[in-house]
Amino acid sequence: MSTLLALGLFLAGLCSSVHCLPENMTPEKQHKGASVDDHTLASSSTDFAFSLYKQLALENPSRNVIFSPLSVSIALGFLSLGARGSTLTEILEGLKFNLTETRETEIHQGFQHLLQTLNRPSNELQLSVGNAMFVQEELKLLDKFREDARALYASQAFRTEFNDSNAAMKLINDYVKNKTQGKVEDLFKDLDPLTKIILVNYIYFKAQWKTRFDPKHTQQAEFHVSENKTVEVPMMSTGGLETPYLRDEELGCTLVELTYTSNDSALLILPDKGKMQDLEAKLNPETLTRWRESLQPSLIDTLYLPKFSISSDYNLPHILSKLGIQKVFTAEADLSGITDVMDLGVSQVVHSAVLDVDEEGTEGAAATGVELSPRSAFMTIVRFNRPFLIAIVLKDTQSIIFLGKVTNPSQA
């Protein structure tokens, strides 16, 4: 299943247990000027989301896939602040930006605007997105990197003693757990004592369906994992639902868009039997644009959707390498824009995501951690009773926050 969603710890609480890095006492520099427009950022982000999804689905053909492309792209954008030369080019091109048309500064300002937009208060949507960095006690960051991290990515910095790797890992994991309302508990499973910096992005999302499912109508039903395997799952249902719908004969799939009270939405994509791989291969920004332009309000007599909770954990370096982001993981990494004290490379890019869908709505959380170490006219009935994709899209930015595939709703 494919889903997109965008999803904190209060820093005052964290600062009581660790010393924050010294703040520049002068007013924060205003990063003004042109930024990539929302359409360009959304198109690049969607291209990256589908490219990353294809790689993850390829490695896990029979498992659920859930991740936050938004979280990964923001974390890599944050990292690129300190990258130079071909290392910088690989990261930004890997994120699907056209560097002949878009300047680096415009990209960072685009992420800055996106973060500001996503964190606007809302009565209908719980959404928080943020960044932080944990820095080895004696490591001196370059002033420009620290200032840009704060101004463009709203990142706080915390002194951390990585020599005690277990204590450092607990500090970071507790931070992420708090920021994601307890949904992401163990972002890092291990840390190298030689680690110098950890960059973290977190997302938390919770929204209620505009038309909720009645729990009394939820019943056990069959879900066909494959031709030879069927499982029993709690299947929600609702009738007489008017909602955006599309039957795509060209790609052999059915789409239903379910809206939240905030007017954000979940796009559910049900391939015809045997068509999942063909559909996955054709996922691209143009396909998504065509779908969104073709969806029309329609009456669905009965809609069946499994109630589920799925989660995934990934370590992404080898996946990102396939997308062209390679040097940052090697001895050729150039992250000299972060510190001039030592050469750094990326040793881990970990990502965790959780998505819960029930009668009330959707709750999701995700976090991405980057570890830097010294380098080395018919009745319409739609049953989502076989593997399907889901995408959750924010209306203001058209950002895909979560993307995944539900292969087996009974599999956590």
SULJOQUI-V807892 format. One record per residue. N is the residue number from 1. OMEGA is omega in radians with two decimals (NA if undefined). Layout:
BEGIN
n:N omega:OMEGA
n:N omega:OMEGA
END
This chain:
BEGIN
n:1 omega:-3.08
n:2 omega:-3.13
n:3 omega:3.08
n:4 omega:-3.13
n:5 omega:2.98
n:6 omega:-3.12
n:7 omega:NA
n:8 omega:2.71
n:9 omega:3.12
n:10 omega:-2.97
n:11 omega:3.11
n:12 omega:3.11
n:13 omega:-3.13
n:14 omega:-3.11
n:15 omega:3.11
n:16 omega:-3.10
n:17 omega:3.05
n:18 omega:3.13
n:19 omega:3.07
n:20 omega:3.08
n:21 omega:-3.13
n:22 omega:3.11
n:23 omega:3.03
n:24 omega:-3.04
n:25 omega:3.11
n:26 omega:3.14
n:27 omega:-3.12
n:28 omega:3.13
n:29 omega:3.11
n:30 omega:3.12
n:31 omega:-3.10
n:32 omega:3.11
n:33 omega:-3.09
n:34 omega:3.03
n:35 omega:3.10
n:36 omega:-3.12
n:37 omega:-3.06
n:38 omega:-3.12
n:39 omega:-3.13
n:40 omega:3.14
n:41 omega:3.14
n:42 omega:-3.14
n:43 omega:3.12
n:44 omega:-3.12
n:45 omega:3.12
n:46 omega:3.10
n:47 omega:3.11
n:48 omega:-3.12
n:49 omega:-3.10
n:50 omega:3.12
n:51 omega:3.12
n:52 omega:3.11
n:53 omega:-3.10
n:54 omega:3.13
n:55 omega:3.14
n:56 omega:3.14
n:57 omega:3.14
n:58 omega:-3.13
n:59 omega:-3.11
n:60 omega:-3.00
n:61 omega:-3.08
n:62 omega:-3.09
n:63 omega:3.02
n:64 omega:3.06
n:65 omega:3.04
n:66 omega:3.10
n:67 omega:3.09
n:68 omega:3.10
n:69 omega:3.13
n:70 omega:-3.14
n:71 omega:-3.13
n:72 omega:-3.09
n:73 omega:3.10
n:74 omega:3.14
n:75 omega:3.13
n:76 omega:3.04
n:77 omega:3.08
n:78 omega:3.12
n:79 omega:-3.05
n:80 omega:3.05
n:81 omega:-3.09
n:82 omega:-3.13
n:83 omega:-3.14
n:84 omega:3.04
n:85 omega:-3.08
n:86 omega:3.08
n:87 omega:3.10
n:88 omega:-3.13
n:89 omega:-3.13
n:90 omega:-3.12
n:91 omega:-3.07
n:92 omega:3.07
n:93 omega:3.06
n:94 omega:3.06
n:95 omega:3.03
n:96 omega:3.01
n:97 omega:3.08
n:98 omega:-3.02
n:99 omega:3.03
n:100 omega:-3.13
n:101 omega:-3.03
n:102 omega:3.11
n:103 omega:-3.13
n:104 omega:-3.11
n:105 omega:3.12
n:106 omega:3.13
n:107 omega:3.14
n:108 omega:3.10
n:109 omega:3.05
n:110 omega:3.08
n:111 omega:3.11
n:112 omega:3.14
n:113 omega:3.12
n:114 omega:-3.14
n:115 omega:3.12
n:116 omega:3.13
n:117 omega:-3.09
n:118 omega:-3.07
n:119 omega:3.05
n:120 omega:-3.14
n:121 omega:3.13
n:122 omega:3.08
n:123 omega:-3.03
n:124 omega:-3.02
n:125 omega:2.99
n:126 omega:-3.10
n:127 omega:3.05
n:128 omega:-3.14
n:129 omega:-3.13
n:130 omega:-3.10
n:131 omega:3.05
n:132 omega:3.01
n:133 omega:3.14
n:134 omega:-2.93
n:135 omega:3.10
n:136 omega:-3.02
n:137 omega:-2.98
n:138 omega:-3.07
n:139 omega:3.12
n:140 omega:3.07
n:141 omega:3.02
n:142 omega:-3.09
n:143 omega:-3.10
n:144 omega:-3.14
n:145 omega:-3.12
n:146 omega:-3.13
n:147 omega:3.12
n:148 omega:3.12
n:149 omega:-3.13
n:150 omega:-3.04
n:151 omega:-3.05
n:152 omega:-3.07
n:153 omega:3.10
n:154 omega:-3.06
n:155 omega:2.95
n:156 omega:3.12
n:157 omega:-3.09
n:158 omega:3.05
n:159 omega:-3.06
n:160 omega:3.11
n:161 omega:-3.08
n:162 omega:3.08
n:163 omega:2.99
n:164 omega:-2.97
n:165 omega:-3.14
n:166 omega:3.12
n:167 omega:3.13
n:168 omega:-3.14
n:169 omega:3.11
n:170 omega:3.12
n:171 omega:-3.09
n:172 omega:-3.14
n:173 omega:3.10
n:174 omega:3.10
n:175 omega:-3.13
n:176 omega:3.14
n:177 omega:3.11
n:178 omega:-3.09
n:179 omega:-3.12
n:180 omega:3.08
n:181 omega:3.09
n:182 omega:-3.07
n:183 omega:3.10
n:184 omega:-2.99
n:185 omega:-3.03
n:186 omega:3.14
n:187 omega:3.10
n:188 omega:3.08
n:189 omega:3.09
n:190 omega:3.09
n:191 omega:3.06
n:192 omega:3.09
n:193 omega:3.13
n:194 omega:3.13
n:195 omega:3.13
n:196 omega:-3.11
n:197 omega:2.94
n:198 omega:3.01
n:199 omega:-3.08
n:200 omega:2.92
n:201 omega:3.10
n:202 omega:3.10
n:203 omega:3.02
n:204 omega:-3.05
n:205 omega:3.03
n:206 omega:-3.11
n:207 omega:3.13
n:208 omega:3.08
n:209 omega:3.02
n:210 omega:3.01
n:211 omega:-3.06
n:212 omega:3.04
n:213 omega:3.10
n:214 omega:-3.13
n:215 omega:3.14
n:216 omega:-3.13
n:217 omega:3.11
n:218 omega:-3.11
n:219 omega:3.06
n:220 omega:3.14
n:221 omega:-3.11
n:222 omega:3.00
n:223 omega:-3.04
n:224 omega:-3.12
n:225 omega:3.11
n:226 omega:3.13
n:227 omega:-3.02
n:228 omega:-3.08
n:229 omega:3.10
n:230 omega:3.10
n:231 omega:3.07
n:232 omega:-3.14
n:233 omega:3.00
n:234 omega:-3.06
n:235 omega:3.08
n:236 omega:3.10
n:237 omega:3.06
n:238 omega:-3.09
n:239 omega:3.11
n:240 omega:-3.07
n:241 omega:3.03
n:242 omega:-3.04
n:243 omega:3.11
n:244 omega:-3.02
n:245 omega:3.08
n:246 omega:2.97
n:247 omega:-3.10
n:248 omega:-3.12
n:249 omega:-3.11
n:250 omega:-3.12
n:251 omega:3.09
n:252 omega:3.13
n:253 omega:3.11
n:254 omega:-3.13
n:255 omega:3.04
n:256 omega:3.09
n:257 omega:3.09
n:258 omega:-3.07
n:259 omega:3.04
n:260 omega:3.13
n:261 omega:3.11
n:262 omega:-3.07
n:263 omega:2.88
n:264 omega:-3.00
n:265 omega:2.99
n:266 omega:3.12
n:267 omega:-3.11
n:268 omega:-3.03
n:269 omega:-3.08
n:270 omega:3.09
n:271 omega:2.99
n:272 omega:-3.12
n:273 omega:3.10
n:274 omega:-3.05
n:275 omega:-3.06
n:276 omega:-3.08
n:277 omega:3.10
n:278 omega:-3.13
n:279 omega:-3.14
n:280 omega:-3.10
n:281 omega:-3.07
n:282 omega:3.08
n:283 omega:3.11
n:284 omega:-3.11
n:285 omega:-3.12
n:286 omega:3.11
n:287 omega:-3.14
n:288 omega:3.12
n:289 omega:3.13
n:290 omega:3.11
n:291 omega:-3.05
n:292 omega:3.11
n:293 omega:-3.06
n:294 omega:3.12
n:295 omega:-3.13
n:296 omega:3.07
n:297 omega:-3.11
n:298 omega:3.09
n:299 omega:3.05
n:300 omega:-3.07
n:301 omega:3.08
n:302 omega:3.07
n:303 omega:3.07
n:304 omega:-3.13
n:305 omega:-3.13
n:306 omega:2.99
n:307 omega:-3.02
n:308 omega:2.99
n:309 omega:-3.13
n:310 omega:3.12
n:311 omega:3.11
n:312 omega:3.03
n:313 omega:-3.12
n:314 omega:2.85
n:315 omega:-2.81
n:316 omega:-3.03
n:317 omega:-3.09
n:318 omega:3.09
n:319 omega:3.14
n:320 omega:3.09
n:321 omega:3.12
n:322 omega:3.11
n:323 omega:3.05
n:324 omega:3.11
n:325 omega:-2.96
n:326 omega:-2.99
n:327 omega:-3.08
n:328 omega:3.13
n:329 omega:-3.06
n:330 omega:3.09
n:331 omega:3.11
n:332 omega:-3.12
n:333 omega:3.07
n:334 omega:3.08
n:335 omega:-3.06
n:336 omega:3.09
n:337 omega:-3.13
n:338 omega:-3.12
n:339 omega:3.07
n:340 omega:-3.10
n:341 omega:-3.10
n:342 omega:3.06
n:343 omega:-3.13
n:344 omega:3.00
n:345 omega:-3.14
n:346 omega:-3.13
n:347 omega:3.10
n:348 omega:2.83
n:349 omega:-3.09
n:350 omega:-3.12
n:351 omega:3.06
n:352 omega:3.12
n:353 omega:3.13
n:354 omega:3.08
n:355 omega:3.09
n:356 omega:3.08
n:357 omega:3.11
n:358 omega:-3.05
n:359 omega:-3.07
n:360 omega:-3.07
n:361 omega:-3.02
n:362 omega:3.03
n:363 omega:-3.12
n:364 omega:3.09
n:365 omega:3.11
n:366 omega:3.06
n:367 omega:3.10
n:368 omega:3.11
n:369 omega:3.11
n:370 omega:-3.12
n:371 omega:3.12
n:372 omega:3.13
n:373 omega:3.00
n:374 omega:-2.94
n:375 omega:2.89
n:376 omega:NA
n:377 omega:3.09
n:378 omega:3.07
n:379 omega:-3.11
n:380 omega:3.08
n:381 omega:-3.13
n:382 omega:3.11
n:383 omega:3.04
n:384 omega:-3.05
n:385 omega:3.02
n:386 omega:-3.07
n:387 omega:-3.11
n:388 omega:3.11
n:389 omega:3.06
n:390 omega:3.10
n:391 omega:3.10
n:392 omega:-2.95
n:393 omega:3.09
n:394 omega:-2.99
n:395 omega:-3.04
n:396 omega:-3.06
n:397 omega:-3.05
n:398 omega:3.11
n:399 omega:3.01
n:400 omega:-3.07
n:401 omega:3.08
n:402 omega:3.12
n:403 omega:-3.12
n:404 omega:3.11
n:405 omega:3.06
n:406 omega:3.09
n:407 omega:-3.12
n:408 omega:-3.09
n:409 omega:-3.13
n:410 omega:-3.12
n:411 omega:-3.04
n:412 omega:NA
END
